[in-house]
Amino acid sequence: MQLSYDYIVVGSGATGAIAAKTLVDKGMQVGLLDIGEEDGEYKQVIPDSDFRTIRKNDKNQHSYFLGNKFEGIPWETTRVGSQLTPPRSFLTRFSEKLLPFESDSFQPMESTAKGGLGGGWGLGCYVFSKLELEALGLSEPDMLQSYQEVASYIGLSGAKDDGSPYCLRDLKEVQPATKIEENLNGIFEAYKSRRNKLNKKNIFLGRSGLALLTKDLNGRSAVKYNDMGFWSDANKSAYRSWITIEELEKKRNFIYHPKCLVTKFGEQENEIKVYVRRTDTNEEQVFRCKKLILSPGVLGTARIVLRSFDYKKEKLPLICNPYSYIPCLQWRRLGKKIEQCKTSFAQLLLFVDENKNNFDVSMAALFSYRSLMLFKLIKETPLNFADARIIMQFLHSSFTIAGIHHPDKGSDSKHITIKKDESSFTGDVLTGEYVLSDDEIQVNLARERKIRKALRTLGCFPLKTIRTPIGGSIHYGGTLPFNEKGELFSISKSGRLGGTKNVFVADGSGFKYLPAKGLTLTLMANANRVAKNVLNDE
Amino acid sequence: MKEAKGYILEANRITDYLISVPLQEQEQNNYVSAMCQFDFQLTKYEKRLLSNMLKSKWKMACIDGGLAIKDPGNIVRRKIFTMLAILEASPSYTRYFLSRDFSVFYYAKLGIIGVRAIFRALVGVIIIRNIRSKCS
């Protein structure tokens, strides 16, 4: 087994995959270290057909809709990760054991899968505004080129409309937007007729930018509208990070090392030692490289850096988008049959830009509810299940979910620490505290009121607001904030980890602010930018 | 063996309550597998609730409705919910869950069902209270 490389990338998620690809494309010898869990249970048994046809014909559907161990029949109250369907549950299968986290106020989700949390990504793509990028600690000119490179590679679909300035901005090579489904089209038409009134209140609605192909690209197929997006990636129309890893595995200058949990690194004069604990044999292994790129995700990077610097700092800051969702009923669609061909992903975005400057914007992603099965909705009603089933079957077609992300910035009451725990796999456990201030809570509540009001104007009647536990947005950042002083536990703009010469961080650890918009495209663009900086650092 | 027989009886009675049709063998087996997987430990009170529910589907509707208000997380309700999920994930019963076009007259039916659900819940609360007092 090769243990020595010019470049080692840690983690195969959205950032690790793009960082590795950027290096491999330039002809560098790259090794990627990853835990790399894969789905060996469900991938083969899900038919390549549409949701309605499967529901009517496949006698084996219970195995993947409910899970072989019936883990897809949730009973407990909302918890982080409960949105994952059984075929996606492998994403977090060993997280509790290998990446332990303790907290009463913060419930993060981390992945041990090949392709990381990108395997469950909702595909929403956003190019952050100049002000947002500056608040993150990045500069717009640096990022725009990387946004374009990543977008051209993964393939984005979207439209030019009122949402564009908040969404894909001026990206080129964007494929046409997906066909809009009837439920959301009703909302979009209502917006068009009330546009002026809503715009005066600083509310804008537009089509989503999605990492979902509407035209074939690089061996991947255009979306088939089979509404199985939460269950299967059969034709690769949705971009997933594992697609990149599988492409790279075919190249001679790339080697993928699964079952490798990186615990820490040690930098010497011309070499970095990367310490690994194998998840299959428990053995220690040492890899060597000239340059190390950390991208196992914000919490994973924090663990590695804290250990590598001998736990010299007690607390690291943490930011995370608070997330809530509002189930709504759209009266125009009551008692109607849902069309056979549609996508599962959010197709409309509602933005509240109070200052009209594309900064500190609140956002709701709108999607309809079908392929996550009706029984989960029936459970939420305060009625007996038999009568609730009849009522919910009637209401089914009118259900719209508005998923609301709030922006976040750091404060003293949001942080993580690491403590020794001999019983854990790595001998320590990450702990965290995340408490929003009263002011932050009030601002978020006011924004949710505004979004509810806008939804009513659009003919959607909001039922209740469900707040997920903090951590549920799965957007984390800010643990090693960007600064140019080269201090320990910080990252320079180029991506170099403070206190090191050849260790770089390609994930969101440096971000000092998280806009309400989804992070993934920005994370990938930043990983591309950092990898190019690594190459220029020779 | 004895447990499996009990689960089969439950599966059939719950299905009759939920959608008023006979249960097929595969879904019956799925329910037994789910119960073995979950391995619920029922208290004396929950056992009483369950045995009362299995007596008639009218009683099951009332107890389910009462629990939905007073104790929605009760294990007995989880059993019904599990059967509901198994039925939805079966091609034989999928028509009871998939959306379809309803006529405008269906609104009247929904109104009656809504009133019936409230009535069942109120009766259910009284039944549950009686069972609880007998168990304490």
Boltz contact constraints between the chains, C-beta under 6 A:
constraints:
  - contact:
      token1: [A, 55]
      token2: [B, 94]
      max_distance: 6.0
  - contact:
      token1: [A, 56]
      token2: [B, 91]
      max_distance: 6.0
  - contact:
      token1: [A, 56]
      token2: [B, 94]
      max_distance: 6.0
  - contact:
      token1: [A, 57]
      token2: [B, 91]
      max_distance: 6.0
  - contact:
      token1: [A, 61]
      token2: [B, 89]
      max_distance: 6.0
  - contact:
      token1: [A, 62]
      token2: [B, 30]
      max_distance: 6.0
  - contact:
      token1: [A, 62]
      token2: [B, 89]
      max_distance: 6.0
  - contact:
      token1: [A, 65]
      token2: [B, 89]
      max_distance: 6.0
  - contact:
      token1: [A, 66]
      token2: [B, 85]
      max_distance: 6.0
  - contact:
      token1: [A, 66]
      token2: [B, 89]
      max_distance: 6.0
  - contact:
      token1: [A, 69]
      token2: [B, 37]
      max_distance: 6.0
  - contact:
      token1: [A, 70]
      token2: [B, 34]
      max_distance: 6.0
  - contact:
      token1: [A, 70]
      token2: [B, 37]
      max_distance: 6.0
  - contact:
      token1: [A, 73]
      token2: [B, 82]
      max_distance: 6.0
  - contact:
      token1: [A, 73]
      token2: [B, 85]
      max_distance: 6.0
  - contact:
      token1: [A, 75]
      token2: [B, 78]
      max_distance: 6.0
  - contact:
      token1: [A, 335]
      token2: [B, 102]
      max_distance: 6.0
  - contact:
      token1: [A, 337]
      token2: [B, 99]
      max_distance: 6.0
  - contact:
      token1: [A, 337]
      token2: [B, 100]
      max_distance: 6.0
  - contact:
      token1: [A, 337]
      token2: [B, 101]
      max_distance: 6.0
  - contact:
      token1: [A, 338]
      token2: [B, 99]
      max_distance: 6.0
  - contact:
      token1: [A, 373]
      token2: [B, 88]
      max_distance: 6.0
  - contact:
      token1: [A, 374]
      token2: [B, 97]
      max_distance: 6.0
  - contact:
      token1: [A, 375]
      token2: [B, 84]
      max_distance: 6.0
  - contact:
      token1: [A, 375]
      token2: [B, 85]
      max_distance: 6.0
  - contact:
      token1: [A, 375]
      token2: [B, 88]
      max_distance: 6.0
  - contact:
      token1: [A, 382]
      token2: [B, 68]
      max_distance: 6.0
  - contact:
      token1: [A, 382]
      token2: [B, 69]
      max_distance: 6.0
  - contact:
      token1: [A, 383]
      token2: [B, 68]
      max_distance: 6.0
  - contact:
      token1: [A, 383]
      token2: [B, 117]
      max_distance: 6.0
  - contact:
      token1: [A, 384]
      token2: [B, 61]
      max_distance: 6.0
  - contact:
      token1: [A, 384]
      token2: [B, 64]
      max_distance: 6.0
  - contact:
      token1: [A, 384]
      token2: [B, 65]
      max_distance: 6.0
  - contact:
      token1: [A, 384]
      token2: [B, 68]
      max_distance: 6.0
  - contact:
      token1: [A, 384]
      token2: [B, 117]
      max_distance: 6.0
  - contact:
      token1: [A, 384]
      token2: [B, 120]
      max_distance: 6.0
  - contact:
      token1: [A, 385]
      token2: [B, 64]
      max_distance: 6.0
  - contact:
      token1: [A, 385]
      token2: [B, 80]
      max_distance: 6.0
  - contact:
      token1: [A, 385]
      token2: [B, 84]
      max_distance: 6.0
  - contact:
      token1: [A, 386]
      token2: [B, 17]
      max_distance: 6.0
  - contact:
      token1: [A, 386]
      token2: [B, 18]
      max_distance: 6.0
  - contact:
      token1: [A, 386]
      token2: [B, 61]
      max_distance: 6.0
  - contact:
      token1: [A, 387]
      token2: [B, 113]
      max_distance: 6.0
  - contact:
      token1: [A, 387]
      token2: [B, 117]
      max_distance: 6.0
  - contact:
      token1: [A, 390]
      token2: [B, 113]
      max_distance: 6.0
  - contact:
      token1: [A, 394]
      token2: [B, 102]
      max_distance: 6.0
  - contact:
      token1: [A, 396]
      token2: [B, 99]
      max_distance: 6.0
  - contact:
      token1: [A, 397]
      token2: [B, 99]
      max_distance: 6.0
